[in-house]
């Protein structure tokens, strides 16, 4: 096939290529494509001149406009900090009662507190504060050390069994491992403790076992959990009469706790968060969840 042969239908010349009887036309590139190609090249040249573009060793071309995204972000951060400082200063200066009486301020604390909680506390207590195995449900309002804002702020500040010199300290004895109680006695105490929150779970137990567990509880457990087993915030001992459990309220979980003991830990946040952030976190935690069960 000769190059330059004309197609009888379109009148265009061919390229000389043929495939299965089909001849390729010598069709020029559409002008609109050339236009957009030229426009793109022109835009690139203008952008290279005006904006930071080319790397040069340890630096780069700054461009005639001198724009720097790092400087822009820094300005935005400083502006946000200035806007936030207007109300965080109020949080720092006011009492907890005064803050609670200010709906607008509480709304801002709720928004900021949620972020603080998710970033620092959510990994253990859950994003919604509903707890995880071994970590208390903060939305249940069943507090180990007390749930007023001042107490919550102090707990956040110094932690529990932490390295802070003023940390709160609490430990559940290992009655089985350390030989304080015999295995049969531990079973009696476990049955009695379970009966406090779930009487139906021990309906088949002999009454003498529950009575034995009650006596053992009074002699060994009441000093921390109270004679009525409702807990003591002075020592961080939980209420055993409700349905809220840190490590589980089934018989096996209670037996494990009595046998091995427990010593939960919460880090101290004094050197990680500012005093104002701790204050906002304490207020936010106090607003979580539902009423006591």
Beta strands, then each sheet from edge to edge (+ up, - down):
strand 1: 14-19
strand 2: 22-25
strand 3: 55-56
strand 4: 59-60
sheet 1: 1+ 2-
sheet 2: 3+ 4-
end
